[in-house]
Amino acid sequence: MSNEHEYSSLEKINQKKVENALFSIPNLLSIKNSYKKIQFVSFLAEWCPNCDYEAIELANYVDTYNSLVEFSIVMQFTTHAKSGKFISKYRLNTSLIQPECEQKDEELNIKTAFYKFRRTLIDERKWGVPLHVIRVVKRTGNEIFVIKGESKREEVQNFLDKNLQKG
């Protein structure tokens, strides 16, 4: 892991079309019906150096908040076997959601719902990983937050603590 970090702050997304685009990604409907107040979905790839960095942070979040937050990982552009090795390497005790594209192929990438979702976020990165989507379920309506890159530990922990206390 010798690449530079790509830290990104939490960003609240206010557009309904973003949530619609999120749930147009195959296999994500399971989180839509979660009974937990917060769903934290991470899009990673095993060949991505920044995803290696981020997996370490994600493992910390999972260890701390797993009983209160539903964590899921989508290993984009990665075979099932390589995804399993990545998940085991970092001891990520989360649900693994089947990706819509298991190979690193630019032509296939731009045809995915994941790519279209990223465009609604104005995420211009070539592959768009790591990417985290945090959905907070509220009586007044759901809120969607994204992190387009590596997370900032203190920011994420403060966010989760604050939103878990409210309800």
Summary of the structure (lengths in Angstrom):
residues: 167
radius of gyration: 14.8
end to end distance: 39.1
largest distance: 43.9
contacts: 505
relative contact order: 0.24
helix: 38%
strand: 20%
